[in-house]
C-alpha cells in the first residue's frame, strides 16, 4: 500500500461509522487535525437580529445548517422534527431542483409522471424521497410543497 500521508484519512470508516460519529476520529487523521489545530476566527459582516424566521434550501449542507439553527432554538420554517418528513427528503443537489420546489409551492402543477415504482420503493425524480407506496410519496411531496410555501414568512433565506 502506498503512503498517502498521515492526514489523508478523515475518520474511521466501516458499517457503524455513522453511529460512532466524530468519536471515530483519532489524532492521526485529518478530522483530528481539524478539531485540534483549526480555530476559526469569524468577523460577522451582518447580524440577523433577535430571532429571525429562517428558511434553508439545497443540499445536505443546507440541512446541517438548518439542524444546527433548530437545535439553538431558532425559528426554522423549512424543517422541524414535527413536520413528519425526514430531513433527507429536502436534499436538493442543483438549482433546478431548488427552483422546482418553490415553483410548486407558488401554484405550479406537480407532474406525477415523475414518480416511479422501483425495486426499492417509489421514487420522486423531482425530490429525494424513496417511500414504500405511491400514496406515501404523494403525501410527502404535498407536505414538502406546503412547507415551501412558508418561504413567504422568512426573514432570511439560506441556499447552499
Backbone bond lengths (Angstrom), bond angles and torsions (degrees), N, CA, C in turn:
res aa  C-N    CA-C-N  psi(-1)  N-CA   C-N-CA  omega(-1)  CA-C   N-CA-C  phi
1 X - - - 1.461 - - 1.530 108.85 -
2 X 1.302 116.56 136.75 1.457 119.79 -177.91 1.526 110.25 -79.89
3 X 1.308 116.11 153.51 1.452 122.15 178.60 1.532 107.99 -80.74
4 X 1.322 117.31 119.71 1.464 120.63 -178.74 1.523 112.34 -110.78
5 X 1.312 116.52 11.26 1.460 119.86 176.49 1.517 112.20 99.22
6 X 1.323 114.79 147.00 1.458 118.67 -174.26 1.526 113.61 -68.01
7 X 1.319 118.59 -23.06 1.456 120.57 -178.72 1.532 112.41 -106.03
8 X 1.315 117.40 17.25 1.461 120.64 -176.76 1.526 112.65 -72.16
9 X 1.317 117.76 -26.63 1.462 120.80 -179.31 1.523 108.89 -99.21
10 X 1.341 116.26 127.82 1.458 120.47 -177.94 1.520 111.67 -70.64
11 X 1.321 116.88 -52.07 1.461 121.05 -179.87 1.520 108.95 -156.29
12 X 1.304 115.99 178.38 1.458 121.54 -179.65 1.522 108.88 -72.55
13 X 1.314 116.56 130.91 1.455 120.68 178.03 1.516 111.01 -92.30
14 X 1.304 116.28 -161.50 1.450 121.55 177.44 1.508 112.46 112.52
15 X 1.321 115.92 172.88 1.464 120.07 -172.83 1.525 114.62 -65.64
16 X 1.324 118.69 -24.69 1.463 119.63 -178.83 1.526 112.57 -107.65
17 X 1.331 117.63 18.34 1.472 121.37 -177.89 1.524 111.68 -61.02
18 X 1.338 118.19 -39.12 1.466 120.35 -179.36 1.516 111.26 -63.03
19 X 1.322 117.13 -38.64 1.467 120.11 -179.80 1.526 111.66 -69.14
20 X 1.340 116.60 -32.90 1.461 120.15 -178.77 1.513 112.16 -79.06
21 X 1.308 117.77 -24.29 1.452 121.28 178.99 1.511 112.19 57.57
22 X 1.323 116.63 -141.76 1.451 120.59 -175.77 1.525 112.76 -76.29
23 X 1.331 118.12 -5.18 1.453 119.68 174.32 1.524 110.56 -64.88
24 X 1.343 116.90 -17.84 1.455 121.10 -179.17 1.531 112.85 -81.47
25 X 1.311 118.07 -3.39 1.461 121.57 -178.84 1.521 109.33 -85.74
26 X 1.328 115.72 130.88 1.463 120.12 175.02 1.528 108.67 -110.71
27 X 1.308 116.28 166.92 1.471 120.82 -177.15 1.521 112.15 -62.93
28 X 1.337 117.62 -22.98 1.453 120.69 -178.40 1.532 112.86 -83.68
29 X 1.303 117.56 1.43 1.463 121.08 -176.78 1.523 110.59 -108.96
30 X 1.335 115.68 162.69 1.462 120.83 -179.32 1.526 111.09 -57.50
31 X 1.322 117.13 -41.30 1.461 120.35 178.44 1.513 111.92 -60.13
32 X 1.333 116.90 -38.11 1.461 121.30 178.09 1.513 111.95 -64.87
33 X 1.310 116.04 -39.30 1.465 120.22 178.88 1.526 110.63 -66.42
34 X 1.325 116.74 -43.41 1.457 120.13 -179.66 1.519 109.86 -61.55
35 X 1.333 117.13 -46.93 1.458 119.52 -175.62 1.518 112.93 -73.50
36 X 1.328 118.68 -22.50 1.460 119.32 -179.36 1.526 113.25 -100.18
37 X 1.321 118.97 -27.09 1.456 121.49 -174.00 1.516 115.05 -110.97
38 X 1.306 117.72 -16.40 1.458 120.63 -174.16 1.524 109.96 -101.30
39 X 1.311 116.62 119.34 1.451 122.09 175.50 1.523 107.48 -125.57
40 X 1.320 116.71 108.02 1.462 117.74 -177.58 1.525 111.82 -69.86
41 X 1.307 115.43 145.79 1.453 122.12 173.01 1.517 105.77 -118.62
42 X 1.301 116.12 114.80 1.457 120.87 -173.35 1.518 109.78 -118.26
43 X 1.322 115.46 128.83 1.451 121.64 174.30 1.526 107.18 -115.13
44 X 1.330 117.48 101.62 1.471 119.11 -177.97 1.520 111.60 -61.38
45 X 1.311 115.80 138.90 1.460 121.49 178.42 1.529 111.03 -98.39
46 X 1.330 115.64 -7.96 1.460 120.65 176.86 1.524 108.15 -155.04
47 X 1.311 116.28 164.40 1.462 122.04 178.13 1.521 108.43 -125.55
48 X 1.320 115.76 143.77 1.454 120.96 -175.63 1.521 113.93 -88.19
49 X 1.288 117.86 -10.92 1.457 119.50 -176.98 1.515 111.17 94.30
50 X 1.325 116.37 -176.33 1.459 122.06 -172.77 1.535 112.92 -62.82
51 X 1.301 118.34 -56.42 1.462 120.77 179.95 1.530 110.05 -151.16
52 X 1.320 116.90 76.35 1.463 118.95 -179.57 1.525 110.85 -71.25
53 X 1.312 116.18 153.28 1.460 121.50 173.16 1.528 107.19 -81.35
54 X 1.329 116.28 124.51 1.458 122.25 -173.61 1.523 110.82 -112.46
55 X 1.315 115.85 145.83 1.454 121.80 175.25 1.524 107.30 -137.20
56 X 1.341 116.66 127.80 1.456 120.22 177.94 1.517 110.09 -115.39
57 X 1.314 115.26 154.96 1.457 120.84 176.46 1.518 108.38 -153.04
58 X 1.316 115.64 146.97 1.451 120.32 177.07 1.507 112.71 132.65
59 X 1.313 114.66 -145.53 1.460 122.21 -172.29 1.530 111.99 -79.06
60 X 1.319 114.87 -171.11 1.464 120.49 178.62 1.531 110.62 -62.39
61 X 1.319 118.42 -25.31 1.459 121.35 175.89 1.532 110.22 -62.62
62 X 1.324 116.36 -42.73 1.471 120.65 176.14 1.524 110.39 -62.43
63 X 1.327 116.79 -37.51 1.463 120.59 179.10 1.528 110.59 -64.39
64 X 1.327 117.38 -38.48 1.470 120.42 178.98 1.526 110.66 -65.73
65 X 1.327 117.15 -40.65 1.463 121.05 176.18 1.524 109.22 -61.25
66 X 1.308 115.36 -46.05 1.462 122.29 179.60 1.528 111.22 -57.33
67 X 1.326 116.90 -47.43 1.471 120.85 -179.01 1.521 111.64 -65.63
68 X 1.324 116.38 -40.80 1.469 119.96 178.95 1.523 110.59 -62.79
69 X 1.317 117.28 -43.27 1.464 120.95 178.87 1.526 111.01 -65.79
70 X 1.319 116.64 -41.82 1.470 121.01 178.07 1.531 110.52 -62.37
71 X 1.341 116.47 -42.53 1.467 121.30 179.43 1.524 111.95 -63.52
72 X 1.338 116.75 -26.66 1.463 121.26 177.81 1.526 112.32 -85.08
73 X 1.340 116.21 3.62 1.458 120.30 178.26 1.510 114.54 83.73
74 X 1.322 117.40 13.16 1.466 120.75 179.28 1.526 110.40 -75.04
75 X 1.306 116.36 157.96 1.462 121.80 176.99 1.519 108.35 -81.23
76 X 1.325 116.09 106.48 1.463 122.49 -179.30 1.524 107.54 -112.37
77 X 1.309 116.32 115.72 1.467 121.58 -176.78 1.524 113.05 -86.68
78 X 1.320 117.55 -20.02 1.458 121.00 -172.48 1.520 114.75 -85.63
79 X 1.336 118.21 -17.70 1.464 121.13 177.42 1.517 109.62 -167.83
80 X 1.300 115.29 144.31 1.455 122.30 168.67 1.527 106.64 -152.03
81 X 1.327 118.05 159.67 1.463 119.48 -178.28 1.532 113.39 -58.27
82 X 1.317 117.70 -26.91 1.473 119.63 -177.21 1.536 113.29 -88.02
83 X 1.329 118.52 4.69 1.475 120.02 179.89 1.522 112.13 -73.96
84 X 1.331 117.63 -15.12 1.451 121.16 176.99 1.517 115.21 87.74
85 X 1.327 117.85 -0.13 1.461 121.06 -179.58 1.521 110.48 -119.56
86 X 1.303 115.16 148.33 1.456 120.93 174.70 1.519 109.47 -66.12
87 X 1.326 118.51 142.48 1.467 119.37 175.75 1.526 111.89 -56.09
88 X 1.325 117.31 -34.65 1.464 120.95 -179.72 1.527 111.91 -63.49
89 X 1.318 117.48 -21.65 1.468 120.89 177.94 1.525 111.66 -61.20
90 X 1.322 116.96 -22.16 1.458 121.40 -176.07 1.528 113.23 -98.87
91 X 1.327 118.44 0.36 1.463 120.45 178.32 1.522 110.06 -63.01
92 X 1.322 115.75 127.76 1.462 122.33 176.34 1.521 107.14 -133.21
93 X 1.312 116.76 128.98 1.458 120.42 -171.21 1.518 114.62 -108.59
94 X 1.323 117.82 7.78 1.459 120.22 172.23 1.525 108.94 -152.43
95 X 1.308 115.94 160.63 1.461 120.84 -174.36 1.525 111.39 -66.13
96 X 1.327 117.66 -26.93 1.461 120.05 178.90 1.525 110.85 -65.51
97 X 1.335 117.31 -39.19 1.464 121.11 177.36 1.527 110.97 -67.44
98 X 1.329 116.08 -40.98 1.471 120.33 177.78 1.526 109.60 -61.89
99 X 1.316 116.89 -48.87 1.467 120.56 -179.96 1.522 112.10 -62.50
100 X 1.319 117.27 -36.54 1.457 120.88 179.05 1.526 111.16 -60.68
101 X 1.338 117.26 -41.71 1.473 119.89 178.82 1.522 110.91 -59.04
102 X 1.328 116.48 -43.31 1.465 119.35 -178.81 1.523 111.69 -74.66
103 X 1.317 117.13 -32.31 1.471 120.49 175.31 1.531 109.76 -62.53
104 X 1.321 116.59 -44.06 1.467 120.71 177.84 1.527 111.06 -64.17
105 X 1.329 116.44 -40.14 1.464 120.57 -179.47 1.526 112.18 -66.43
106 X 1.322 116.57 -26.45 1.461 120.55 -179.21 1.530 112.05 -94.50
107 X 1.318 116.76 16.92 1.457 120.36 172.81 1.504 115.73 105.09
108 X 1.314 117.38 4.37 1.459 119.32 176.36 1.516 109.65 -68.92
109 X 1.285 117.39 146.25 1.457 120.85 -178.92 1.515 112.10 -76.85
110 X 1.321 116.07 137.70 1.454 121.10 178.08 1.519 109.12 -85.46
111 X 1.305 117.04 129.33 1.457 122.79 -179.79 1.528 108.55 -89.47
112 X 1.325 116.73 102.32 1.459 120.71 -177.62 1.526 112.56 -69.49
113 X 1.330 117.87 -7.28 1.461 120.31 173.28 1.532 111.12 -69.74
114 X 1.326 117.22 -10.51 1.458 121.35 177.39 1.528 111.95 -80.14
115 X 1.328 117.27 -4.18 1.464 121.86 178.94 1.524 109.16 -100.74
116 X 1.323 114.97 131.59 1.457 120.68 -177.24 1.522 110.29 -135.69
117 X 1.311 115.45 144.24 1.460 120.15 172.70 1.521 108.45 -86.85
118 X 1.317 115.95 131.97 1.463 122.28 179.81 1.525 108.42 -128.12
119 X 1.300 118.73 172.64 1.471 120.12 177.48 1.536 113.72 -60.76
120 X 1.321 117.39 -23.23 1.472 119.19 -179.75 1.523 113.24 -97.11
121 X 1.318 118.54 -3.13 1.457 122.44 -179.90 1.515 110.66 134.75
122 X 1.307 115.68 -168.76 1.464 121.92 179.69 1.519 109.23 -87.75
123 X 1.341 115.95 133.07 1.464 120.74 179.70 1.518 109.61 -120.11
124 X 1.327 114.23 153.93 1.455 122.67 178.92 1.523 106.84 -118.73
125 X 1.326 117.14 110.61 1.459 120.19 -176.65 1.520 113.29 -69.00
126 X 1.322 118.57 -10.35 1.459 119.41 176.64 1.523 111.54 -98.02
127 X 1.315 116.56 0.38 1.459 120.65 -179.20 1.510 111.20 -134.44
128 X 1.316 115.23 -145.86 1.456 120.17 -177.59 1.522 110.84 -139.21
129 X 1.323 117.00 24.27 1.453 120.34 -175.90 1.521 112.31 -96.73
130 X 1.315 116.00 143.76 1.456 124.26 165.60 1.515 104.77 -129.58
131 X 1.337 116.36 112.06 1.461 120.71 -176.40 1.526 109.79 -127.44
132 X 1.328 116.88 158.96 1.466 119.49 -172.15 1.531 115.38 -70.08
133 X 1.332 117.64 -26.98 1.468 119.80 -178.33 1.523 110.75 -131.83
134 X 1.313 114.90 159.76 1.465 120.53 177.16 1.524 110.15 -64.17
135 X 1.338 117.03 -41.94 1.457 120.46 179.40 1.525 111.75 -60.36
136 X 1.323 117.10 -40.34 1.466 120.55 178.19 1.524 110.55 -63.94
137 X 1.325 116.23 -38.09 1.457 120.17 179.60 1.527 111.46 -68.83
138 X 1.325 117.43 -42.42 1.470 120.82 176.92 1.527 109.65 -62.04
139 X 1.317 117.01 -42.58 1.464 121.11 179.01 1.530 111.06 -62.04
140 X 1.333 117.12 -43.57 1.470 120.97 179.07 1.521 110.86 -64.53
141 X 1.332 117.54 -41.42 1.465 120.88 -179.99 1.530 109.72 -64.38
142 X 1.337 117.04 -42.78 1.470 120.09 178.72 1.528 111.57 -64.49
143 X 1.325 117.15 -38.35 1.472 120.61 176.78 1.527 110.30 -64.62
144 X 1.326 117.44 -40.02 1.463 121.67 178.14 1.524 110.82 -63.80
145 X 1.323 116.65 -42.25 1.471 120.72 178.40 1.526 109.69 -61.96
146 X 1.319 117.18 -43.06 1.471 121.18 179.25 1.532 110.98 -61.84
147 X 1.317 116.69 -42.37 1.465 120.86 178.67 1.524 110.46 -64.08
148 X 1.323 117.79 -41.96 1.466 120.71 -179.16 1.530 112.82 -66.26
149 X 1.304 117.48 -21.16 1.471 119.84 175.44 1.526 111.26 -66.13
150 X 1.336 116.59 -21.65 1.461 120.87 -178.25 1.526 113.33 -71.99
151 X 1.328 118.02 -7.23 1.464 120.49 177.27 1.532 110.52 -56.01
152 X 1.322 116.91 -28.82 1.476 120.55 -178.58 1.529 111.82 -64.56
153 X 1.341 117.81 -22.36 1.466 121.23 179.18 1.527 112.92 -94.92
154 X 1.333 117.61 -1.17 1.456 120.81 -174.76 1.533 111.54 -79.40
155 X 1.324 114.60 141.01 1.464 121.58 171.58 1.522 110.40 -88.93
156 X 1.336 115.79 -29.18 1.465 122.26 -176.12 1.526 108.66 -133.73
157 X 1.330 115.85 134.17 1.455 121.41 177.10 1.518 107.42 -119.46
158 X 1.335 116.00 121.41 1.460 122.18 179.27 1.517 107.18 -111.71
159 X 1.318 116.58 121.31 1.462 120.76 177.79 1.516 108.44 -125.03
160 X 1.297 115.40 131.17 1.477 121.06 -179.91 1.501 108.41 -147.63
